[in-house]
Amino acid sequence: MTIISTADKRRVFRKLHENGCFVMPNPWNPGTAHYLQGLGFKALATTSSGYAHSLGLADGEVTRDTMLSHCREMTAFMDLPLNADFEAGYAKDPAEVTDNVRLCVETGVAGLSIEDFTGNESAPLYDFEVAVGRVRAARLAIDQAGGDVVFTARTEGFIHGKPDLDETIRRLQAFADAGADCLYAPGIKTHEQIEAVVKAVAPKPVNLLMSAACGFSVKDIAEMGVRRISIGGTLARVAMHAFIKSAKEIAEAGTFDRFAGVISNAELNAFFSGSTKST
């Protein structure tokens, strides 16, 4: 690997958001990051759920300090820009959000996102003014650190039982005004929803989550005006799905048929040999 400076990674990442459309898949450890880098992707992102599940935890149970350590490990390993899924900033209070975002920036990430999910499914979204204040707080931390980290603000209604497109757009527009560089509403799926969000926050870029087969190609999504596509925890779930199915076959049927056709140890060794660098 070629060692690339944090400043260069951030410069490259910001440039990617200026035009076109790029896919930013989500590894959950250095090995998966390296494989994705080898496929030619231009940037990667952490996945809170994929990383949590790899630790035997539910999504949302990883502590702030553990997530910061994960971001630090990933940025040290990778030569690509890394965007951090920094969940809800690990705080409700805007001042604490500022402090935590500053710590995330210090890990060397090229971008980060915070969301407006409260952690309480019965009242899943922070009140509008509180949510906007938290975005301003994250923006403050990034500006104080030099302003070169790409800041994505997310609104979570569509994945937490509040699929209101008008409210989603109201929040994204307010987040853009409060300093977000990129806007993100995970869970929007239809052509109409996607185009409405893109139009509402233009000219700022939109991230689209693709977590299921829905018939859209990268070309289709680009034509809707989306600038960035992420995968969330889906690749991690694909891996876990294969693991679970194979393990259940052994436990329940006493057979090993699902091992047919899997990549060999020799192939993986050939790919990874000499590829790692000290973190």
C-alpha positions in Angstrom: 0.0 0.0 0.0 1.0 3.6 -0.6 0.8 5.8 2.5 -1.5 8.7 1.8 -1.9 11.6 4.2 -5.1 12.3 6.1 -5.2 15.7 4.3 -5.0 14.1 0.9 -7.7 11.6 1.8 -10.0 14.4 2.9 -9.3 16.4 -0.2 -10.1 13.4 -2.5 -13.3 12.6 -0.6 -14.6 16.2 -0.9 -13.8 16.2 -4.6 -15.8 13.0 -5.1 -18.9 14.9 -3.9 -18.6 17.6 -6.5 -20.0 15.7 -9.5 -20.9 12.3 -10.8 -22.0 9.4 -8.6 -19.8 7.0 -6.6 -20.5 3.8 -4.5 -19.1 3.8 -1.0 -19.4 0.3 0.4 -19.1 -0.5 4.1 -16.4 -2.9 5.4 -16.4 -3.9 9.1 -12.8 -4.8 9.6 -9.4 -4.2 7.9 -9.6 -7.4 5.8 -12.9 -6.5 4.2 -11.7 -2.9 3.8 -8.6 -4.1 1.9 -10.6 -6.4 -0.3 -13.0 -3.6 -1.3 -10.0 -1.3 -1.9 -8.6 -3.9 -4.2 -11.8 -3.8 -6.3 -11.2 -0.2 -7.1 -13.8 1.6 -5.0 -12.9 5.3 -4.4 -14.0 5.6 -0.7 -15.3 3.4 2.0 -17.5 3.9 5.1 -17.8 2.1 8.5 -21.0 0.4 9.4 -22.3 0.6 12.9 -24.4 -2.5 12.6 -21.8 -4.6 10.8 -19.1 -3.7 13.3 -21.5 -4.2 16.3 -22.5 -7.7 15.1 -18.9 -8.7 14.6 -18.4 -8.0 18.3 -21.5 -9.9 19.3 -23.5 -6.8 20.0 -26.7 -5.3 18.6 -26.5 -2.2 16.5 -26.3 0.8 18.8 -24.6 -1.0 21.7 -21.0 -0.2 20.7 -19.6 2.5 23.0 -18.2 5.8 21.8 -14.7 4.9 22.7 -14.9 1.5 21.0 -16.2 3.1 17.9 -13.4 5.7 18.0 -10.8 2.9 18.3 -12.4 1.2 15.3 -12.3 4.4 13.2 -8.7 4.9 14.2 -7.8 1.3 13.2 -9.6 1.6 9.9 -8.1 4.9 8.8 -4.6 3.7 9.7 -5.0 0.6 7.6 -6.7 2.2 4.6 -5.3 4.3 1.7 -8.9 5.3 0.7 -11.0 8.0 2.4 -13.1 6.7 5.2 -16.5 8.0 6.2 -17.5 7.2 9.8 -21.0 6.2 10.7 -20.9 8.0 14.0 -24.5 7.1 14.9 -26.2 9.9 16.9 -22.9 11.5 18.0 -23.0 9.4 21.2 -24.8 12.3 23.0 -28.0 14.2 23.2 -26.6 17.5 24.4 -25.2 19.7 21.5 -22.1 20.6 23.5 -21.3 16.9 24.0 -22.0 16.3 20.3 -19.4 18.9 19.6 -16.8 17.2 21.9 -17.5 13.7 20.4 -17.4 14.8 16.8 -14.0 16.5 17.5 -12.7 13.1 18.8 -14.0 11.4 15.7 -12.3 13.9 13.4 -9.0 13.3 15.3 -9.1 9.6 14.3 -8.3 10.7 10.7 -11.6 10.0 9.0 -12.3 11.9 5.8 -16.1 12.2 6.6 -18.6 11.4 9.2 -22.3 11.3 9.7 -24.6 11.9 12.6 -28.3 11.1 12.8 -31.4 12.4 14.5 -32.5 9.0 16.0 -33.0 9.2 19.8 -32.6 5.5 20.5 -36.2 5.3 21.6 -38.5 3.6 19.1 -41.6 5.1 20.7 -40.3 8.6 20.1 -37.6 7.9 17.5 -36.7 11.4 16.3 -35.2 14.3 18.2 -37.5 17.3 18.2 -36.9 19.4 15.2 -35.1 22.3 16.9 -33.0 19.9 19.0 -32.1 17.9 15.9 -31.0 21.1 14.0 -29.0 22.3 17.1 -27.1 19.0 17.1 -26.2 19.4 13.4 -24.9 22.9 14.2 -22.9 21.4 17.1 -21.3 18.9 14.8 -20.5 21.6 12.2 -18.8 23.6 14.9 -16.5 20.8 15.8 -15.6 20.2 12.2 -14.9 23.9 11.6 -12.8 24.1 14.7 -10.7 21.2 13.3 -10.1 22.9 10.0 -13.4 22.2 8.1 -12.0 19.7 5.7 -14.0 16.7 6.9 -17.2 16.1 4.9 -20.1 16.3 7.2 -23.3 14.2 6.5 -26.5 14.8 8.4 -29.1 12.0 8.5 -32.8 11.9 9.3 -34.0 8.5 10.3 -37.8 8.6 10.0 -38.1 6.1 7.2 -36.2 3.4 9.1 -37.8 4.1 12.5 -41.5 4.1 11.8 -42.0 7.7 10.7 -41.9 7.5 6.9 -43.1 11.1 6.3 -41.5 12.5 3.1 -42.5 16.1 3.8 -41.0 16.0 7.3 -37.9 14.2 6.0 -37.3 17.0 3.5 -38.0 19.7 6.1 -35.3 18.2 8.3 -32.8 17.7 5.5 -33.2 21.3 4.3 -32.7 22.6 7.8 -29.7 20.4 8.3 -28.2 21.8 5.0 -28.8 25.3 6.3 -27.2 24.4 9.6 -24.0 23.3 7.8 -24.3 19.8 6.6 -22.2 19.1 3.4 -24.2 16.0 2.4 -27.7 14.9 3.2 -29.0 11.4 3.9 -32.4 9.8 4.5 -31.9 6.1 4.9 -35.0 4.1 3.9 -36.2 6.2 1.0 -36.7 3.7 -1.9 -38.9 4.8 -4.7 -37.9 6.8 -7.7 -40.3 9.6 -6.6 -38.9 9.8 -3.1 -35.3 9.8 -4.2 -35.8 12.5 -6.8 -37.8 14.7 -4.4 -35.0 14.6 -1.8 -32.3 15.3 -4.4 -34.3 18.3 -5.7 -35.1 19.6 -2.2 -31.5 19.9 -1.0 -29.8 20.8 -4.3 -27.1 21.7 -5.0 -25.8 19.8 -1.9 -25.1 16.1 -2.6 -27.4 13.3 -1.4 -26.3 9.8 -0.1 -28.6 6.9 -0.9 -28.7 3.7 1.1 -29.0 0.6 -1.0 -29.6 -2.3 1.5 -31.8 -4.6 -0.6 -32.4 -5.6 -4.2 -34.8 -3.0 -5.5 -34.2 -3.1 -9.2 -32.0 0.1 -9.4 -28.5 0.0 -10.9 -25.8 2.5 -10.2 -26.6 4.1 -13.5 -30.3 4.4 -12.6 -29.4 6.0 -9.3 -27.0 8.4 -10.9 -29.6 9.5 -13.3 -31.9 10.5 -10.4 -29.2 12.9 -9.3 -27.8 11.0 -6.3 -24.1 11.7 -5.7 -23.2 9.0 -3.3 -24.4 5.4 -2.7 -23.7 3.5 0.5 -24.5 -0.1 1.5 -24.8 0.2 5.3 -24.5 -3.2 7.1 -25.7 -5.2 4.1 -22.4 -6.7 3.0 -21.8 -7.7 6.7 -25.3 -9.3 6.7 -24.5 -11.2 3.5 -21.4 -12.6 5.2 -23.3 -13.5 8.4 -26.2 -15.0 6.4 -23.8 -17.4 4.6 -22.1 -18.2 8.0 -25.5 -18.9 9.7 -26.8 -21.1 6.9 -23.6 -23.2 6.7 -23.4 -23.5 10.5 -27.1 -24.6 10.7 -26.6 -27.2 8.0 -23.8 -28.8 10.0 -25.7 -28.6 13.3 -29.0 -29.8 12.0 -28.3 -32.0 9.0 -24.7 -33.1 9.7 -23.7 -32.2 6.1 -21.3 -29.8 4.5 -22.9 -29.1 1.2 -22.8 -25.3 1.6 -19.0 -25.4 1.5 -19.2 -26.2 -2.3 -17.7 -23.4 -4.4 -16.4 -21.2 -1.6 -13.2 -19.3 -2.1 -10.1 -21.2 -1.2 -7.6 -20.4 1.6 -4.9 -20.3 -1.1 -6.8 -17.6 -3.1 -7.3 -15.5 0.0 -3.6 -15.9 1.0 -2.6 -14.8 -2.5 -4.8 -11.7 -2.2 -3.7 -10.7 1.3 0.0 -11.7 1.1 2.1 -8.6 1.7 -0.9 -6.4 1.7 -1.2 -5.4 5.3 0.6 -2.5 7.1 1.1 -1.9 10.8 -1.7 -0.1 12.5 
